[in-house]
Amino acid sequence: MTDWSFFDYDPETRTKILCRTLDDGRMAFRVEQNVDLILEANVEAEKETYGKRFPDWTRIASVPLRMIEKTGLDIATAMQDKKYLGKFFNDSDHQKFRTSRGKY
């Protein structure tokens, strides 16, 4: 198996795609995304919610696209699965993606 090689980069999403050839000749791809700017923006957005009420349609989180796909958030959102969404967004491990205080 070879080392990972650069394949593509999207500056808008800060997503890098790497590839390598497997022993059987197939190609494998790996997607990496720098999420520092998203996390920094989330901290600032959360600070802006202090002392404010939460009207309908309040943004509660900003999650990197790759994580949305990997965790099933895209499907849960499409199916309006409030139980799954609440469990995910109220989990302390995902606090860094929150953009507002409170519970989902």
N, CA, C and O atoms as CSV, one atom per row, in Angstrom:
chain,resi,resn,atom,element,x,y,z
A,1,MET,N,N,0.829,-1.165,0.000
A,1,MET,CA,C,0.000,0.000,0.000
A,1,MET,C,C,0.888,1.248,0.000
A,1,MET,O,O,1.909,1.289,0.686
A,2,THR,N,N,0.505,2.233,-0.749
A,2,THR,CA,C,1.291,3.460,-0.851
A,2,THR,C,C,0.805,4.489,0.159
A,2,THR,O,O,-0.256,4.341,0.765
A,3,ASP,N,N,1.599,5.524,0.321
A,3,ASP,CA,C,1.204,6.630,1.186
A,3,ASP,C,C,0.095,7.448,0.528
A,3,ASP,O,O,-0.138,7.355,-0.678
A,4,TRP,N,N,-0.571,8.238,1.337
A,4,TRP,CA,C,-1.622,9.111,0.815
A,4,TRP,C,C,-1.010,10.209,-0.037
A,4,TRP,O,O,0.024,10.772,0.321
A,5,SER,N,N,-1.646,10.517,-1.169
A,5,SER,CA,C,-1.211,11.579,-2.080
A,5,SER,C,C,-2.311,12.614,-2.200
A,5,SER,O,O,-3.497,12.304,-2.090
A,6,PHE,N,N,-1.894,13.849,-2.427
A,6,PHE,CA,C,-2.856,14.927,-2.620
A,6,PHE,C,C,-3.686,14.667,-3.873
A,6,PHE,O,O,-3.146,14.264,-4.903
A,7,PHE,N,N,-5.009,14.897,-3.788
A,7,PHE,CA,C,-5.895,14.708,-4.928
A,7,PHE,C,C,-6.616,16.009,-5.290
A,7,PHE,O,O,-6.663,16.383,-6.462
A,8,ASP,N,N,-7.184,16.708,-4.283
A,8,ASP,CA,C,-7.934,17.925,-4.571
A,8,ASP,C,C,-8.069,18.748,-3.289
A,8,ASP,O,O,-7.919,18.231,-2.182
A,9,TYR,N,N,-8.358,20.052,-3.465
A,9,TYR,CA,C,-8.569,20.954,-2.325
A,9,TYR,C,C,-9.659,21.944,-2.680
A,9,TYR,O,O,-9.665,22.500,-3.778
A,10,ASP,N,N,-10.595,22.171,-1.745
A,10,ASP,CA,C,-11.655,23.169,-1.918
A,10,ASP,C,C,-11.424,24.271,-0.895
A,10,ASP,O,O,-11.671,24.067,0.294
A,11,PRO,N,N,-10.950,25.449,-1.338
A,11,PRO,CA,C,-10.643,26.516,-0.382
A,11,PRO,C,C,-11.878,27.057,0.341
A,11,PRO,O,O,-11.766,27.552,1.462
A,12,GLU,N,N,-13.040,26.970,-0.278
A,12,GLU,CA,C,-14.259,27.482,0.361
A,12,GLU,C,C,-14.625,26.670,1.603
A,12,GLU,O,O,-14.982,27.241,2.633
A,13,THR,N,N,-14.538,25.359,1.511
A,13,THR,CA,C,-14.875,24.501,2.651
A,13,THR,C,C,-13.635,24.056,3.415
A,13,THR,O,O,-13.741,23.384,4.441
A,14,ARG,N,N,-12.454,24.432,2.914
A,14,ARG,CA,C,-11.171,24.045,3.499
A,14,ARG,C,C,-11.076,22.531,3.605
A,14,ARG,O,O,-10.606,21.986,4.603
A,15,THR,N,N,-11.538,21.862,2.543
A,15,THR,CA,C,-11.556,20.405,2.492
A,15,THR,C,C,-10.475,19.909,1.538
A,15,THR,O,O,-10.369,20.357,0.397
A,16,LYS,N,N,-9.674,18.970,2.042
A,16,LYS,CA,C,-8.605,18.374,1.245
A,16,LYS,C,C,-8.952,16.907,1.007
A,16,LYS,O,O,-9.389,16.212,1.924
A,17,ILE,N,N,-8.758,16.439,-0.220
A,17,ILE,CA,C,-8.989,15.036,-0.555
A,17,ILE,C,C,-7.650,14.400,-0.876
A,17,ILE,O,O,-6.881,14.910,-1.691
A,18,LEU,N,N,-7.387,13.287,-0.229
A,18,LEU,CA,C,-6.172,12.519,-0.450
A,18,LEU,C,C,-6.562,11.170,-1.039
A,18,LEU,O,O,-7.687,10.708,-0.852
A,19,CYS,N,N,-5.641,10.544,-1.742
A,19,CYS,CA,C,-5.940,9.229,-2.316
A,19,CYS,C,C,-4.705,8.341,-2.237
A,19,CYS,O,O,-3.580,8.810,-2.059
A,20,ARG,N,N,-4.955,7.052,-2.375
A,20,ARG,CA,C,-3.861,6.084,-2.457
A,20,ARG,C,C,-4.381,4.834,-3.152
A,20,ARG,O,O,-5.581,4.563,-3.174
A,21,THR,N,N,-3.455,4.090,-3.713
A,21,THR,CA,C,-3.801,2.834,-4.390
A,21,THR,C,C,-3.637,1.690,-3.395
A,21,THR,O,O,-2.595,1.547,-2.757
A,22,LEU,N,N,-4.685,0.881,-3.277
A,22,LEU,CA,C,-4.643,-0.280,-2.390
A,22,LEU,C,C,-3.890,-1.424,-3.052
A,22,LEU,O,O,-3.636,-1.394,-4.256
A,23,ASP,N,N,-3.537,-2.420,-2.273
A,23,ASP,CA,C,-2.773,-3.565,-2.791
A,23,ASP,C,C,-3.489,-4.277,-3.934
A,23,ASP,O,O,-2.840,-4.843,-4.814
A,24,ASP,N,N,-4.822,-4.255,-3.927
A,24,ASP,CA,C,-5.579,-4.952,-4.976
A,24,ASP,C,C,-5.863,-4.061,-6.191
A,24,ASP,O,O,-6.598,-4.459,-7.095
A,25,GLY,N,N,-5.278,-2.851,-6.210
A,25,GLY,CA,C,-5.435,-1.969,-7.351
A,25,GLY,C,C,-6.565,-0.951,-7.231
A,25,GLY,O,O,-6.641,-0.013,-8.025
A,26,ARG,N,N,-7.435,-1.126,-6.253
A,26,ARG,CA,C,-8.515,-0.149,-6.064
A,26,ARG,C,C,-7.966,1.135,-5.464
A,26,ARG,O,O,-6.898,1.140,-4.851
A,27,MET,N,N,-8.706,2.227,-5.646
A,27,MET,CA,C,-8.319,3.521,-5.091
A,27,MET,C,C,-9.100,3.770,-3.802
A,27,MET,O,O,-10.288,3.458,-3.709
A,28,ALA,N,N,-8.425,4.327,-2.831
A,28,ALA,CA,C,-9.060,4.735,-1.579
A,28,ALA,C,C,-8.914,6.250,-1.462
A,28,ALA,O,O,-7.886,6.812,-1.838
A,29,PHE,N,N,-9.943,6.901,-0.941
A,29,PHE,CA,C,-9.931,8.353,-0.776
A,29,PHE,C,C,-10.175,8.698,0.680
A,29,PHE,O,O,-10.916,8.013,1.384
A,30,ARG,N,N,-9.546,9.759,1.111
A,30,ARG,CA,C,-9.724,10.256,2.479
A,30,ARG,C,C,-9.996,11.751,2.390
A,30,ARG,O,O,-9.312,12.475,1.668
A,31,VAL,N,N,-10.998,12.203,3.128
A,31,VAL,CA,C,-11.356,13.621,3.127
A,31,VAL,C,C,-10.977,14.216,4.479
A,31,VAL,O,O,-11.332,13.680,5.529
A,32,GLU,N,N,-10.256,15.324,4.437
A,32,GLU,CA,C,-9.866,16.037,5.649
A,32,GLU,C,C,-10.395,17.457,5.548
A,32,GLU,O,O,-10.306,18.084,4.492
A,33,GLN,N,N,-10.943,17.961,6.640
A,33,GLN,CA,C,-11.453,19.326,6.635
A,33,GLN,C,C,-10.945,20.056,7.864
A,33,GLN,O,O,-11.093,19.573,8.987
A,34,ASN,N,N,-10.347,21.220,7.653
A,34,ASN,CA,C,-9.922,22.064,8.756
A,34,ASN,C,C,-11.155,22.795,9.271
A,34,ASN,O,O,-11.761,23.587,8.549
A,35,VAL,N,N,-11.521,22.530,10.506
A,35,VAL,CA,C,-12.758,23.091,11.056
A,35,VAL,C,C,-12.503,24.209,12.064
A,35,VAL,O,O,-13.428,24.649,12.747
A,36,ASP,N,N,-11.271,24.665,12.161
A,36,ASP,CA,C,-10.933,25.701,13.142
A,36,ASP,C,C,-11.796,26.951,12.989
A,36,ASP,O,O,-12.284,27.485,13.985
A,37,LEU,N,N,-11.992,27.424,11.762
A,37,LEU,CA,C,-12.792,28.634,11.560
A,37,LEU,C,C,-14.251,28.423,11.971
A,37,LEU,O,O,-14.882,29.332,12.511
A,38,ILE,N,N,-14.781,27.236,11.717
A,38,ILE,CA,C,-16.161,26.930,12.115
A,38,ILE,C,C,-16.277,26.960,13.634
A,38,ILE,O,O,-17.210,27.553,14.176
A,39,LEU,N,N,-15.334,26.324,14.322
A,39,LEU,CA,C,-15.387,26.273,15.781
A,39,LEU,C,C,-15.205,27.653,16.400
A,39,LEU,O,O,-15.871,27.979,17.383
A,40,GLU,N,N,-14.314,28.468,15.842
A,40,GLU,CA,C,-14.118,29.829,16.335
A,40,GLU,C,C,-15.383,30.666,16.140
A,40,GLU,O,O,-15.773,31.425,17.027
A,41,ALA,N,N,-16.018,30.526,14.980
A,41,ALA,CA,C,-17.254,31.263,14.708
A,41,ALA,C,C,-18.378,30.803,15.641
A,41,ALA,O,O,-19.204,31.611,16.063
A,42,ASN,N,N,-18.408,29.511,15.961
A,42,ASN,CA,C,-19.423,28.994,16.873
A,42,ASN,C,C,-19.286,29.602,18.263
A,42,ASN,O,O,-20.287,29.935,18.897
A,43,VAL,N,N,-18.051,29.749,18.737
A,43,VAL,CA,C,-17.816,30.354,20.053
A,43,VAL,C,C,-18.346,31.785,20.059
A,43,VAL,O,O,-19.030,32.189,20.999
A,44,GLU,N,N,-18.035,32.546,19.021
A,44,GLU,CA,C,-18.498,33.935,18.940
A,44,GLU,C,C,-20.025,34.014,18.835
A,44,GLU,O,O,-20.646,34.860,19.478
A,45,ALA,N,N,-20.621,33.150,18.040
A,45,ALA,CA,C,-22.081,33.146,17.885
A,45,ALA,C,C,-22.761,32.803,19.203
A,45,ALA,O,O,-23.789,33.390,19.542
A,46,GLU,N,N,-22.195,31.853,19.952
A,46,GLU,CA,C,-22.770,31.464,21.233
A,46,GLU,C,C,-22.694,32.608,22.237
A,46,GLU,O,O,-23.619,32.810,23.023
A,47,LYS,N,N,-21.587,33.362,22.212
A,47,LYS,CA,C,-21.436,34.513,23.106
A,47,LYS,C,C,-22.527,35.553,22.858
A,47,LYS,O,O,-22.997,36.199,23.795
A,48,GLU,N,N,-22.929,35.716,21.597
A,48,GLU,CA,C,-23.945,36.706,21.239
A,48,GLU,C,C,-25.333,36.357,21.757
A,48,GLU,O,O,-26.223,37.207,21.751
A,49,THR,N,N,-25.534,35.117,22.207
A,49,THR,CA,C,-26.857,34.703,22.684
A,49,THR,C,C,-27.060,34.978,24.171
A,49,THR,O,O,-28.177,34.834,24.669
A,50,TYR,N,N,-26.004,35.372,24.894
A,50,TYR,CA,C,-26.146,35.637,26.321
A,50,TYR,C,C,-27.181,36.730,26.566
A,50,TYR,O,O,-27.141,37.790,25.942
A,51,GLY,N,N,-28.103,36.458,27.476
A,51,GLY,CA,C,-29.118,37.429,27.856
A,51,GLY,C,C,-30.225,37.626,26.849
A,51,GLY,O,O,-31.028,38.548,26.997
A,52,LYS,N,N,-30.294,36.794,25.834
A,52,LYS,CA,C,-31.321,36.942,24.802
A,52,LYS,C,C,-32.289,35.772,24.855
A,52,LYS,O,O,-31.932,34.670,25.271
A,53,ARG,N,N,-33.502,36.024,24.435
A,53,ARG,CA,C,-34.506,34.971,24.321
A,53,ARG,C,C,-34.303,34.270,22.983
A,53,ARG,O,O,-33.694,34.818,22.064
A,54,PHE,N,N,-34.820,33.056,22.891
A,54,PHE,CA,C,-34.659,32.267,21.676
A,54,PHE,C,C,-35.973,32.192,20.918
A,54,PHE,O,O,-36.855,31.419,21.293
A,55,PRO,N,N,-36.121,32.973,19.869
A,55,PRO,CA,C,-37.343,32.887,19.061
A,55,PRO,C,C,-37.319,31.627,18.185
A,55,PRO,O,O,-36.310,30.925,18.114
A,56,ASP,N,N,-38.424,31.360,17.535
A,56,ASP,CA,C,-38.445,30.259,16.574
A,56,ASP,C,C,-37.379,30.518,15.514
A,56,ASP,O,O,-37.029,31.667,15.246
A,57,TRP,N,N,-36.878,29.474,14.928
A,57,TRP,CA,C,-35.889,29.522,13.855
A,57,TRP,C,C,-34.560,30.103,14.312
A,57,TRP,O,O,-33.894,30.816,13.561
A,58,THR,N,N,-34.184,29.798,15.531
A,58,THR,CA,C,-32.875,30.188,16.035
A,58,THR,C,C,-31.866,29.133,15.625
A,58,THR,O,O,-32.081,27.937,15.822
A,59,ARG,N,N,-30.775,29.585,15.059
A,59,ARG,CA,C,-29.708,28.635,14.684
A,59,ARG,C,C,-29.097,28.101,15.964
A,59,ARG,O,O,-28.696,28.874,16.834
A,60,ILE,N,N,-29.023,26.789,16.085
A,60,ILE,CA,C,-28.486,26.200,17.312
A,60,ILE,C,C,-27.082,25.642,17.132
A,60,ILE,O,O,-26.372,25.423,18.113
A,61,ALA,N,N,-26.674,25.411,15.888
A,61,ALA,CA,C,-25.363,24.788,15.686
A,61,ALA,C,C,-24.853,25.044,14.272
A,61,ALA,O,O,-25.601,25.382,13.355
A,62,SER,N,N,-23.541,24.866,14.146
A,62,SER,CA,C,-22.887,24.883,12.843
A,62,SER,C,C,-21.921,23.703,12.849
A,62,SER,O,O,-20.953,23.678,13.609
A,63,VAL,N,N,-22.204,22.729,11.989
A,63,VAL,CA,C,-21.471,21.467,11.988
A,63,VAL,C,C,-20.794,21.290,10.629
A,63,VAL,O,O,-21.415,21.536,9.595
A,64,PRO,N,N,-19.529,20.865,10.620
A,64,PRO,CA,C,-18.844,20.619,9.351
A,64,PRO,C,C,-19.582,19.567,8.511
A,64,PRO,O,O,-20.134,18.605,9.043
A,65,LEU,N,N,-19.577,19.767,7.219
A,65,LEU,CA,C,-20.306,18.892,6.305
A,65,LEU,C,C,-19.928,17.424,6.473
A,65,LEU,O,O,-20.813,16.568,6.502
A,66,ARG,N,N,-18.660,17.117,6.581
A,66,ARG,CA,C,-18.238,15.722,6.729
A,66,ARG,C,C,-18.840,15.088,7.975
A,66,ARG,O,O,-19.196,13.909,7.965
A,67,MET,N,N,-18.955,15.870,9.052
A,67,MET,CA,C,-19.525,15.316,10.278
A,67,MET,C,C,-21.029,15.101,10.121
A,67,MET,O,O,-21.580,14.141,10.661
A,68,ILE,N,N,-21.684,15.981,9.393
A,68,ILE,CA,C,-23.114,15.819,9.135
A,68,ILE,C,C,-23.354,14.498,8.424
A,68,ILE,O,O,-24.272,13.756,8.771
A,69,GLU,N,N,-22.537,14.212,7.438
A,69,GLU,CA,C,-22.675,12.961,6.675
A,69,GLU,C,C,-22.327,11.746,7.526
A,69,GLU,O,O,-23.051,10.750,7.504
A,70,LYS,N,N,-21.224,11.815,8.278
A,70,LYS,CA,C,-20.756,10.671,9.061
A,70,LYS,C,C,-21.687,10.309,10.208
A,70,LYS,O,O,-21.818,9.133,10.545
A,71,THR,N,N,-22.339,11.302,10.815
A,71,THR,CA,C,-23.152,11.051,12.001
A,71,THR,C,C,-24.622,10.802,11.685
A,71,THR,O,O,-25.389,10.413,12.567
A,72,GLY,N,N,-25.020,11.023,10.436
A,72,GLY,CA,C,-26.420,10.829,10.083
A,72,GLY,C,C,-27.298,12.030,10.372
A,72,GLY,O,O,-28.524,11.934,10.323
A,73,LEU,N,N,-26.666,13.178,10.678
A,73,LEU,CA,C,-27.454,14.382,10.936
A,73,LEU,C,C,-28.269,14.798,9.718
A,73,LEU,O,O,-29.368,15.335,9.856
A,74,ASP,N,N,-27.733,14.551,8.529
A,74,ASP,CA,C,-28.458,14.903,7.312
A,74,ASP,C,C,-29.766,14.121,7.215
A,74,ASP,O,O,-30.805,14.684,6.870
A,75,ILE,N,N,-29.716,12.845,7.513
A,75,ILE,CA,C,-30.912,12.004,7.445
A,75,ILE,C,C,-31.874,12.369,8.575
A,75,ILE,O,O,-33.080,12.481,8.354
A,76,ALA,N,N,-31.342,12.553,9.783
A,76,ALA,CA,C,-32.185,12.909,10.924
A,76,ALA,C,C,-32.901,14.230,10.682
A,76,ALA,O,O,-34.065,14.381,11.053
A,77,THR,N,N,-32.218,15.185,10.065
A,77,THR,CA,C,-32.840,16.477,9.768
A,77,THR,C,C,-33.936,16.310,8.725
A,77,THR,O,O,-35.031,16.851,8.878
A,78,ALA,N,N,-33.645,15.568,7.672
A,78,ALA,CA,C,-34.644,15.349,6.616
A,78,ALA,C,C,-35.881,14.634,7.153
A,78,ALA,O,O,-37.000,14.905,6.718
A,79,MET,N,N,-35.674,13.722,8.100
A,79,MET,CA,C,-36.790,12.955,8.658
A,79,MET,C,C,-37.398,13.640,9.885
A,79,MET,O,O,-38.335,13.120,10.492
A,80,GLN,N,N,-36.864,14.800,10.244
A,80,GLN,CA,C,-37.326,15.557,11.412
A,80,GLN,C,C,-37.315,14.689,12.670
A,80,GLN,O,O,-38.259,14.697,13.460
A,81,ASP,N,N,-36.229,13.945,12.833
A,81,ASP,CA,C,-36.054,13.056,13.975
A,81,ASP,C,C,-35.555,13.876,15.175
A,81,ASP,O,O,-34.353,13.936,15.438
A,82,LYS,N,N,-36.478,14.498,15.886
A,82,LYS,CA,C,-36.127,15.393,16.988
A,82,LYS,C,C,-35.434,14.664,18.135
A,82,LYS,O,O,-34.605,15.247,18.834
A,83,LYS,N,N,-35.767,13.407,18.327
A,83,LYS,CA,C,-35.130,12.629,19.393
A,83,LYS,C,C,-33.630,12.477,19.112
A,83,LYS,O,O,-32.804,12.710,19.995
A,84,TYR,N,N,-33.282,12.087,17.888
A,84,TYR,CA,C,-31.872,11.921,17.523
A,84,TYR,C,C,-31.151,13.274,17.548
A,84,TYR,O,O,-30.051,13.385,18.089
A,85,LEU,N,N,-31.773,14.294,16.966
A,85,LEU,CA,C,-31.146,15.613,16.917
A,85,LEU,C,C,-30.908,16.150,18.324
A,85,LEU,O,O,-29.845,16.702,18.608
A,86,GLY,N,N,-31.892,15.989,19.201
A,86,GLY,CA,C,-31.742,16.441,20.580
A,86,GLY,C,C,-30.616,15.703,21.290
A,86,GLY,O,O,-29.807,16.315,21.988
A,87,LYS,N,N,-30.567,14.398,21.110
A,87,LYS,CA,C,-29.508,13.591,21.729
A,87,LYS,C,C,-28.136,14.045,21.228
A,87,LYS,O,O,-27.200,14.180,22.016
A,88,PHE,N,N,-28.019,14.277,19.932
A,88,PHE,CA,C,-26.739,14.694,19.352
A,88,PHE,C,C,-26.336,16.076,19.858
A,88,PHE,O,O,-25.229,16.249,20.370
A,89,PHE,N,N,-27.219,17.057,19.721
A,89,PHE,CA,C,-26.847,18.438,20.049
A,89,PHE,C,C,-26.771,18.711,21.544
A,89,PHE,O,O,-26.098,19.655,21.957
A,90,ASN,N,N,-27.433,17.923,22.356
A,90,ASN,CA,C,-27.355,18.100,23.804
A,90,ASN,C,C,-26.201,17.314,24.424
A,90,ASN,O,O,-25.922,17.467,25.613
A,91,ASP,N,N,-25.532,16.482,23.641
A,91,ASP,CA,C,-24.386,15.711,24.109
A,91,ASP,C,C,-23.202,16.664,24.329
A,91,ASP,O,O,-22.858,17.449,23.446
A,92,SER,N,N,-22.592,16.588,25.503
A,92,SER,CA,C,-21.476,17.498,25.813
A,92,SER,C,C,-20.296,17.319,24.854
A,92,SER,O,O,-19.506,18.247,24.680
A,93,ASP,N,N,-20.164,16.150,24.233
A,93,ASP,CA,C,-19.090,15.937,23.258
A,93,ASP,C,C,-19.273,16.790,22.008
A,93,ASP,O,O,-18.313,17.017,21.273
A,94,HIS,N,N,-20.478,17.260,21.760
A,94,HIS,CA,C,-20.763,18.063,20.568
A,94,HIS,C,C,-21.004,19.538,20.897
A,94,HIS,O,O,-21.478,20.296,20.050
A,95,GLN,N,N,-20.681,19.939,22.112
A,95,GLN,CA,C,-20.896,21.309,22.559
A,95,GLN,C,C,-20.200,22.322,21.653
A,95,GLN,O,O,-20.723,23.416,21.439
A,96,LYS,N,N,-19.047,21.980,21.125
A,96,LYS,CA,C,-18.274,22.926,20.304
A,96,LYS,C,C,-18.979,23.292,18.994
A,96,LYS,O,O,-18.588,24.248,18.325
A,97,PHE,N,N,-20.017,22.534,18.630
A,97,PHE,CA,C,-20.768,22.845,17.414
A,97,PHE,C,C,-21.975,23.742,17.686
A,97,PHE,O,O,-22.607,24.229,16.749
A,98,ARG,N,N,-22.297,23.961,18.955
A,98,ARG,CA,C,-23.458,24.774,19.317
A,98,ARG,C,C,-23.176,26.253,19.060
A,98,ARG,O,O,-22.061,26.729,19.276
A,99,THR,N,N,-24.191,26.966,18.600
A,99,THR,CA,C,-24.079,28.407,18.377
A,99,THR,C,C,-25.039,29.174,19.267
A,99,THR,O,O,-25.138,30.397,19.172
A,100,SER,N,N,-25.756,28.452,20.140
A,100,SER,CA,C,-26.644,29.107,21.102
A,100,SER,C,C,-26.706,28.256,22.363
A,100,SER,O,O,-26.406,27.062,22.347
A,101,ARG,N,N,-27.104,28.904,23.456
A,101,ARG,CA,C,-27.223,28.205,24.733
A,101,ARG,C,C,-28.519,27.414,24.775
A,101,ARG,O,O,-29.320,27.459,23.841
A,102,GLY,N,N,-28.713,26.701,25.852
A,102,GLY,CA,C,-29.960,25.982,26.051
A,102,GLY,C,C,-29.900,24.563,25.531
A,102,GLY,O,O,-28.841,24.067,25.145
A,103,LYS,N,N,-31.036,23.927,25.528
A,103,LYS,CA,C,-31.173,22.562,25.059
A,103,LYS,C,C,-31.928,22.559,23.744
A,103,LYS,O,O,-32.728,23.452,23.464
A,104,TYR,N,N,-31.658,21.542,22.945
A,104,TYR,CA,C,-32.367,21.398,21.682
A,104,TYR,C,C,-33.729,20.829,21.978
A,104,TYR,O,O,-34.521,20.614,21.060
